[in-house]
Amino acid sequence: MTSVATRYETVIGLEVHCQLITKSKMFCGCSADYSGSEPNTHVCPVCMGMPGVLPVINEQAIEYITMTGLALNCSIAPFSKFDRKNYPYPDLMKGYQISQYDLPVCQDGWLEIAPEGQDPRRVGITRVHMEEDTARLLHRTDPVTGESYTLVDINRSGTPLMEIVSEPDMRSPAEARDYLVRLRQILRYIGVSEANMEEGNFRCDANVSLRPVGSTSFGTKVEIKNMNSFRAVHDAIAFEEVRQAAMLDRGERIIQETRGWVDERNETVSQRTKEHANDYRYFPEPDLPPLKLGEQYVARVRAKLPELPQSRFQRFVALGISAHDAEALTEARERADYFEAVAKAINLEPRKDARLAANWVLGEVGRWLNAHGREIETFPLPAEQLAGLARLVDEGKVTSNVGKEVFEQMVESGRSAAEIIESAGLAQISGEDELLTAVRGAIAANPKAVADYRGGKTSTIMFLVGQVMRETRGRANAGVVQALLEKELNV
Ligand SMILES: [Zn+2]
């Protein structure tokens, strides 16, 4: 692969189709949430493509695409319109798809990417436009006759779909994956889409071409489809890099074509060549008015935007959180929210609050969620309660090991840290008088360790500290214990 990168530069542009989580479909009142429903139960004359019925624009969808455009630093067109994209295919109920051709809602934006180990840089967003999804085709084979046939499920037909087109600004499979991860993150932060690739509500096609290193003109591009995970996008582009480089090395011409990714074979295969560009015969949709989004409207939508991951990341880093941890904390909005709520409730000093909260959220909370296969949204411990525990450990009321035990009990029982510590007698013992008996006991019970220590092997003291910790069920203040041991042993 490195040899490919020294001779050729990879040029990647991505087209993402993303379903919006609106209540109803794009141009009719049918419920857009059809997951788990019987086929063809979320339908009406509009989304079935009956003649003589009129579409109506879904305002929620327009708000969502405006939010997306603003979050991706696009300009929002004060005037845009819908067009009919004509192509004959059985998943298209009307024989055309309502889309946007020359006047999309959003244009000229950018998204900052920062793949691991690379400096951040911007990928241009060409446009974001609104369209409707198609019906779903289910290909079947008759078990008796062996004949294949296709069923149509119209539930998906007419659900709001947003297409996000990037500039050909990415240069490696890792950059393409990072772009998708960050795009998904933004869409989820602003709450417009579930953006789940495996479930098909976030779909990506890639345009990939190669050019000699140093060249500024573009090579012939190949479009890759059928990628159902971020890993598939990464691997398909990596495969194309090698395939196209080998062709160029042999002096062959790259054919402009559409290729499909075959997951189980780890390769792309030719689906159709594009010797002539598709002629969709776009024309303006006569049944829908143009979209006029004025400055006031855009300002109102902008005010609804939550703080975006990039800004939160910078704020967390400014509080002294490492870039690695800040990235982990801001990955999902809910996790960042929880972290901030915990930090706020600790309420000692901002940088200290952030450090303590980050340790707990990325440490014990993360481990608990992993172990229970849960997400932060369903984590049972309120932020104030975790903050209470964080403070008790920080103040030395309990040792950090006991703190972890108390954490487990809090999550299970719903009781507060103070209650658990009180009732189970878990408070840290720091009093010298209380600890002296245990210290003397450890010295008396371990003559060999004592002899080793006195013989100059001073590290043995940690063994004796361990014995006292065990004796006190982890409640002893280790610093006090060590000081006491040194005092007793050096008599
Ligand atoms: Zn409908």
Residues whose N, C-alpha, C, O or C-beta is under 5 A from the ligand:
A	BS01	ZN	C28 G29 C30 H42 V43 C44 V46 C47
